[in-house]
């Protein structure tokens, strides 16, 4: 028998199809179509002396959710089309599409993973237009935004004495100009990053060493691309039982071509005291050389501390130096069965297009469905929590309040607290950021707080509330806004397929420039049916 020769690309395709077919056969499929009907009454006032703008709207939102879960593959697709009909002469009827897609393929006990995700939504780009603008009353200020992303991660087995990890990331954002021009136009940005780390698993090894590196590039339509390079090496040799001599070297470069370029290099040595399983504290004396417009050389002291008394508690504080002066980084977490807390503070050069998401990671939550609001989710009681049918893990990323192509030096931190017990779920987030625009003289300062609460009154009735507050200072406009939003609702489950809810919302913006004051009141009735 003669076997016909096939092109080389056919056989990998056949193998891949067989593999995916086997995974699909072994997994659990769910198809959840539904429809949501919302009836709105609202009133707005732009300034204190202006009259109220009153109106009504009806929104019909058919949606479908496709879920697949197996040992190696998890896929979630959520599509919702929102048709809005107005009884308001100032607004036109419209149809909007919202799409979310997430896919994760893993192998070798999760040591190899590949993720693909995408979304399409409408969101604010310029916070001066209104942080809480949405498609019902503020669509003219919203930008149609599409995100695509993929990442590949490889790491060694956790029991290996020498640990290594490699991750490759690529993301893209397309943002369209809103109906009310915000002077940003249409833009498309891309972000690429590669992270590599290798070193000893235990710091109390006879000879400890750790190397970390990161390369990222942000491609912009307007302005030069931003390239960032970071690398650090730490070496430690025991001197006494709990005392070690350590040496370290660091390199950082942020390159914006002629507009903004800096290089920072340092080497240092010192002593480290180790206690517990992984805790340590060290101090090093360092010599540095930095290059911006002029080259500068000097020395400084650095401090690094990690406190981890239990597996559920850790706090790391690093006091160092970078090209702009002293720098501080803080990362802490605390987790009990029903309570978890996270504290972060760092300083980094980034583009405010939302593609670099490391800063705003809120952590993993267990949610009913693939794309739920954080108020419907809870913190998993343990790392080994087994998901129930219909549940999924969601990694919530706190969205930036602005999308643009500006390059900023962002100094900021956040504190998040989550609590879940019996019928009560609470989530608190505090944040503060300071953005120095490197291509202009602008400085924006933001203070924010949010509180989410969900209280199950009965097995079929749930009370929800959400409070968000932002205080933003715009130095270039000499403007300071205080933005407040309150949302509350009562949800009643009629049967296993449908539920109804009554909701209200109050939005206020109090500005030191009166023409930007804003008030909005809204109440709506919602009916949801799952087929």
C-alpha positions in Angstrom: 0.0 0.0 0.0 1.3 3.4 -0.9 0.8 6.2 1.7 0.4 9.6 0.1 2.8 12.2 1.3 1.2 15.2 2.9 2.6 18.7 3.5 4.5 19.1 6.7 1.9 21.5 8.1 -0.9 18.9 7.9 0.4 16.5 10.5 0.8 19.1 13.3 -2.8 20.2 12.5 -4.1 16.7 12.7 -2.3 16.1 16.1 -3.6 19.4 17.4 -7.2 18.6 16.4 -7.0 15.2 18.0 -5.6 16.7 21.2 -8.3 19.4 21.4 -11.0 16.9 20.4 -9.9 14.6 23.2 -9.9 17.5 25.7 -13.3 18.7 24.5 -14.8 15.2 24.9 -13.4 14.9 28.5 -14.7 18.2 29.7 -18.0 19.8 30.8 -19.9 22.1 28.4 -22.5 24.7 29.4 -24.6 26.9 27.2 -26.5 29.6 29.1 -28.7 31.9 27.0 -30.8 34.6 28.6 -32.4 38.0 28.3 -32.5 41.0 30.6 -35.1 43.8 30.4 -34.4 47.1 32.2 -36.8 50.0 32.6 -35.1 53.3 33.6 -36.2 56.7 35.0 -33.5 59.3 35.4 -32.8 63.0 35.9 -29.5 64.9 35.4 -28.3 68.4 36.1 -25.0 69.7 34.8 -24.6 72.8 37.0 -26.2 74.1 40.1 -28.2 76.7 38.3 -29.3 74.5 35.4 -32.6 72.8 35.1 -33.1 69.0 35.5 -32.9 66.9 32.4 -35.5 64.1 32.8 -36.1 61.1 30.7 -36.9 57.4 30.5 -35.4 54.4 28.7 -36.1 50.8 28.1 -33.2 48.3 27.5 -33.4 44.8 26.2 -30.2 42.7 26.5 -30.2 39.2 25.0 -27.1 37.3 26.0 -25.4 34.0 25.8 -22.7 32.4 27.9 -20.6 29.5 26.7 -18.5 27.7 29.3 -16.2 24.7 29.0 -14.2 23.2 31.8 -11.8 20.3 31.8 -8.5 19.4 33.5 -6.4 21.1 30.9 -8.7 23.6 29.2 -11.0 26.3 30.5 -13.0 28.5 28.1 -15.6 31.2 28.7 -17.4 33.3 26.2 -20.0 35.9 27.1 -21.8 37.9 24.4 -24.5 40.5 25.2 -26.3 42.9 22.9 -28.0 45.8 24.5 -30.8 47.6 22.7 -31.7 50.9 24.3 -35.0 52.8 23.5 -35.4 56.3 24.8 -38.4 58.5 25.8 -36.0 61.5 25.6 -35.6 64.0 22.8 -31.9 64.5 23.6 -30.9 60.9 23.1 -31.2 58.5 20.2 -32.0 54.8 20.3 -29.0 52.5 19.9 -27.7 49.0 19.9 -24.4 48.0 21.6 -22.4 44.8 21.7 -20.4 43.7 24.8 -18.1 40.7 24.4 -15.8 38.9 26.8 -13.7 35.9 26.0 -11.2 33.9 28.1 -9.4 30.8 27.2 -6.7 29.0 29.2 -4.9 25.8 28.1 -2.5 24.2 30.6 -0.3 21.1 30.8 2.3 19.3 33.0 0.5 20.1 36.3 0.0 23.8 35.3 3.7 24.3 34.7 2.9 25.2 31.1 -0.1 27.5 30.4 -1.3 29.5 27.5 -4.1 32.1 27.8 -6.0 34.1 25.2 -8.5 36.8 26.0 -10.5 39.5 24.3 -13.2 42.0 25.1 -15.3 44.7 23.5 -17.0 47.4 25.6 -17.8 51.1 26.0 -15.9 53.1 28.6 -14.8 56.6 29.6 -11.3 57.7 28.4 -11.1 61.2 30.0 -12.0 61.3 33.7 -12.7 65.0 33.4 -15.8 64.1 31.3 -17.2 62.0 34.2 -15.8 58.9 35.8 -19.2 57.2 36.3 -20.6 57.9 32.8 -22.4 54.9 31.3 -24.3 54.0 28.2 -27.7 55.0 29.5 -27.1 58.7 30.2 -23.5 59.4 29.2 -23.0 57.4 26.0 -21.7 60.4 24.0 -18.6 60.5 26.3 -17.8 56.8 25.9 -15.3 55.2 23.6 -15.8 51.9 21.9 -12.8 49.9 23.1 -11.5 46.5 22.0 -8.8 44.5 23.9 -7.0 41.4 22.7 -4.3 39.6 24.7 -2.3 36.4 24.9 0.3 35.1 27.3 2.5 32.0 27.6 4.0 30.9 30.9 6.5 28.2 31.7 7.9 27.3 35.1 9.7 24.4 36.8 8.1 22.0 39.3 7.7 23.6 42.7 9.8 20.9 44.5 12.9 21.6 42.4 15.9 23.1 44.2 16.5 25.6 41.4 13.3 27.4 40.3 12.8 29.2 36.9 9.9 30.9 35.2 9.4 32.5 31.8 6.4 34.4 30.6 5.6 36.1 27.3 2.8 38.6 27.0 1.2 40.5 24.1 -1.8 42.8 24.3 -3.5 45.3 22.0 -6.1 48.0 22.5 -8.2 49.8 19.9 -10.0 52.9 21.1 -12.4 55.0 19.1 -13.2 58.7 19.5 -16.5 59.2 21.4 -19.3 61.4 20.0 -18.2 64.2 22.3 -14.6 64.6 21.1 -12.2 64.3 24.0 -9.2 65.4 21.8 -7.6 61.9 22.0 -8.9 60.7 18.6 -8.8 57.1 17.5 -5.7 55.2 18.6 -4.4 51.7 18.6 -1.7 50.6 21.0 0.3 47.4 21.5 2.2 46.1 24.5 4.8 43.3 24.6 6.6 42.0 27.7 8.9 39.1 28.5 9.7 38.1 32.1 12.4 35.6 33.2 13.4 34.6 36.7 15.8 31.9 37.9 17.3 31.1 41.3 17.4 29.0 44.4 14.0 27.9 45.9 15.2 28.5 49.5 16.9 31.6 50.7 18.7 29.6 53.4 20.6 27.5 50.9 24.4 27.1 51.3 24.8 29.4 48.3 21.7 31.5 47.4 21.2 33.4 44.2 18.3 34.9 42.4 18.1 36.6 39.0 15.0 38.5 37.7 14.6 40.4 34.4 11.8 42.1 32.5 11.6 43.6 29.0 8.6 45.5 27.8 7.7 47.7 24.9 4.6 49.9 24.5 3.9 50.9 20.9 1.9 54.1 20.5 0.2 55.8 17.5 1.1 59.3 18.8 4.6 59.8 20.1 7.6 57.5 20.4 7.4 54.0 21.7 8.4 53.3 25.3 10.9 50.6 25.9 11.7 49.4 29.5 14.4 47.1 30.7 14.9 45.8 34.2 17.3 43.3 35.7 18.5 42.5 39.2 20.8 39.8 40.7 21.2 38.9 44.4 23.8 36.5 45.7 24.1 35.3 49.4 26.6 33.2 51.3 26.0 32.1 54.9 28.5 33.6 57.5 26.8 32.3 60.6 23.8 30.1 61.2 21.2 32.9 60.6 23.5 35.6 59.2 24.6 35.9 55.5 26.7 38.2 53.4 24.9 39.3 50.3 25.8 41.2 47.2 23.4 42.7 44.7 23.4 44.4 41.3 20.5 46.3 39.5 19.9 47.7 36.1 17.0 49.8 34.8 16.5 51.7 31.5 13.4 53.5 30.3 13.8 54.7 26.7 11.5 57.1 25.0 14.2 58.1 22.5 15.0 61.9 22.6 12.0 62.8 24.8 12.7 60.8 27.9 15.6 58.4 28.5 17.2 57.3 31.7 19.6 54.6 32.8 20.3 53.5 36.3 22.9 51.0 37.4 24.0 50.0 41.0 26.0 47.4 42.9 26.1 46.9 46.6 26.9 44.6 49.5 25.8 44.1 53.0 24.5 41.7 55.6 21.2 39.7 55.9 19.6 38.2 58.9 17.3 35.2 58.3 14.7 33.8 60.6 11.7 31.5 60.3 11.2 29.5 57.1 11.5 32.3 54.5 11.6 35.6 56.5 14.7 37.9 56.3 15.8 41.5 56.7 18.9 43.0 55.1 20.8 46.3 54.6 23.2 47.0 51.8 25.6 49.8 50.9 25.3 50.6 47.2 27.2 52.6 44.6 25.2 53.8 41.6 25.6 55.5 38.3 22.7 57.1 36.5 22.4 58.9 33.2 19.7 61.3 32.1 20.8 64.7 30.7 24.0 64.4 32.8 25.8 61.4 34.3 25.8 61.2 38.1 27.6 58.9 40.5 27.0 58.5 44.3 26.3 56.0 47.0 23.3 55.1 49.2 21.9 52.6 51.7 19.1 50.2 50.7 16.8 48.1 52.9 14.8 45.0 52.1 12.6 43.0 54.4 10.2 40.0 54.1 8.1 38.9 57.1 6.2 35.7 56.6 5.3 34.2 60.0 2.7 31.9 58.5 1.7 30.6 55.0 -1.3 33.0 55.1 0.6 36.1 56.0 3.4 38.0 54.3 4.8 41.5 54.2 7.7 42.7 52.0 9.1 46.2 52.1 11.9 47.5 49.9 13.6 50.9 50.2 15.9 51.5 47.3 16.9 54.2 44.8 16.0 54.7 41.2 16.9 57.4 38.6 14.4 59.9 40.1 15.6 59.4 43.7 14.4 57.3 46.6 11.9 54.6 45.9 9.7 52.3 48.0 7.9 49.1 47.2 5.4 47.3 49.5 3.6 44.0 49.0 1.6 42.4 51.7 -1.2 39.8 52.0 -3.2 38.3 54.8 -5.6 35.4 54.3 -8.0 33.6 56.6 -10.8 31.3 55.7 -13.3 34.1 55.5 -11.1 37.2 55.4 -8.3 38.3 53.1 -6.4 41.6 52.7 -3.8 42.8 50.2 -1.5 45.8 50.3 0.6 47.1 47.4 2.7 50.2 46.6 5.1 50.6 43.8 6.6 53.1 41.4 6.9 52.6 37.7 7.0 54.2 34.2 4.0 53.1 32.1 1.6 54.1 29.4 -1.9 54.9 30.6 -3.6 52.7 28.0 -4.5 50.0 30.5 -2.4 47.3 28.8 0.1 47.0 31.6 -2.1 45.4 34.3 0.3 44.4 37.0 -0.4 47.4 39.2 -4.1 46.9 39.5 -4.4 43.1 40.2 -7.0 42.5 42.9 -6.6 38.8 43.1 -8.7 35.6 42.5 -12.4 35.4 43.4 -15.0 32.6 43.1 -17.9 33.7 41.0 -21.3 32.3 39.8 -20.5 32.2 36.0 -17.6 33.3 34.0 -18.2 37.1 33.9 -19.7 38.3 37.1 -19.6 41.5 39.1 -17.2 41.5 42.1 -20.2 42.0 44.4 -21.5 38.6 43.4 -18.2 36.8 44.2 -16.3 35.7 47.3 -12.7 34.9 48.2 -11.9 31.2 48.0 -11.5 29.9 51.6 -8.3 28.0 50.6 -5.9 27.5 47.7 -7.4 24.0 47.3 -11.0 25.1 47.0 -13.0 22.8 44.7 -15.3 24.7 42.4 -19.0 23.8 42.5 -21.0 23.3 39.3 -21.5 26.7 37.6 -18.7 28.4 39.6 -15.5 29.8 38.1 -12.4 31.7 39.2 -12.1 35.3 38.1 -9.0 37.4 38.4 -10.3 40.9 38.9 -8.2 43.8 37.6 -9.1 47.3 38.8 -9.7 49.4 35.7 -7.8 52.6 35.2 -10.1 55.6 35.3 -8.5 56.9 32.1 -7.3 55.5 28.8 -4.8 57.5 26.7 -1.3 57.3 25.1 0.4 59.4 27.8 3.6 58.1 29.4 3.6 58.6 33.2 5.8 57.9 36.2 3.1 56.4 38.4 3.6 56.3 42.2 0.7 54.6 43.8 -0.6 52.0 46.2 -3.8 50.2 47.1 -5.3 48.3 50.0 -8.1 45.7 49.4 -10.1 43.8 52.0 -12.5 41.0 51.3 -14.8 39.3 53.7 -17.3 36.5 53.2 -19.3 34.7 55.9 -22.7 33.1 55.9 -25.0 35.5 54.1 -22.7 38.6 54.1 -20.0 39.5 51.5 -18.0 42.7 51.8 -15.3 44.2 49.6 -13.2 47.3 50.4 -10.6 49.0 48.2 -8.6 52.1 49.0 -6.1 53.5 46.5 -3.9 56.6 45.9 -1.9 57.4 42.8 0.3 60.2 41.6 0.9 60.5 37.9 3.8 62.6 36.6 3.4 63.0 32.9 6.9 62.7 31.5 6.1 64.5 28.2 4.4 67.5 29.7 4.2 69.5 32.9 1.0 67.7 34.0 0.6 66.1 37.5 -2.6 64.3 38.4 -3.3 63.0 41.9 -6.1 60.5 42.7 -7.6 59.3 45.9 -10.2 56.6 45.7 -12.3 54.4 47.9 -14.9 51.8 47.1 -17.1 49.6 49.2 -19.2 46.7 47.9 -21.7 44.8 50.1 -24.1 41.9 49.5 -26.5 40.6 52.2 -28.6 37.6 51.6 -31.8 38.4 53.5 -33.5 35.1 52.7 -32.5 32.2 50.4 -34.4 34.0 47.6 -33.8 37.7 48.4 -30.5 39.6 48.3 -29.7 43.2 49.2 -26.7 44.8 47.4 -25.0 48.2 47.7 -21.9 49.9 46.2 -20.2 53.2 47.1 -17.4 54.7 45.0 -15.5 57.9 45.7 -12.7 59.6 43.7 -10.9 62.8 44.4 -8.8 63.9 41.5 -6.5 66.9 41.1 -5.6 68.1 37.6 -2.6 70.4 38.0 -2.6 71.8 34.4 -6.2 72.9 34.6 -6.0 74.0 38.3 -9.0 71.8 38.9 -10.1 69.5 41.7 -13.1 67.2 41.4 -14.8 65.0 44.1 -16.8 62.2 42.4 -19.3 60.1 44.4 -21.5 57.3 43.3 -24.0 55.2 45.3 -25.8 52.2 44.0 -28.3 50.0 45.9 -30.6 47.2 44.9 -32.9 44.5 46.1 -32.9 41.2 44.1 -35.5 38.5 44.3 -35.2 35.1 42.8 -38.6 34.1 41.3 -37.5 30.6 40.3 -34.5 28.7 39.0 -34.8 30.5 35.7 -35.7 34.1 36.5 -35.3 36.9 39.0 -36.3 40.6 39.4 -34.6 43.5 41.0 -35.2 47.2 41.9 -32.2 49.5 41.9 -31.3 53.1 42.4 -28.2 55.2 41.7 -27.0 58.6 42.8 -24.0 60.4 41.2 -22.4 63.7 42.3 -19.4 65.6 41.0 -18.4 68.6 43.1 -15.7 70.6 41.4 -13.8 73.8 42.4 -14.8 75.0 38.9 -18.6 75.3 39.1 -19.3 74.6 35.4 -18.2 71.0 36.0 -20.6 70.2 38.8 -22.9 67.3 38.0 -25.8 65.5 39.7 -27.8 62.4 38.5 -30.6 60.4 40.1 -31.7 57.1 38.6 -34.1 54.3 39.5 -34.7 51.2 37.4 -36.5 47.9 37.4 -34.8 44.8 36.0 -36.1 41.4 35.0 -33.7 38.6 34.0 -34.6 35.2 32.5 -32.1 32.3 31.9 -33.3 29.7 29.5 
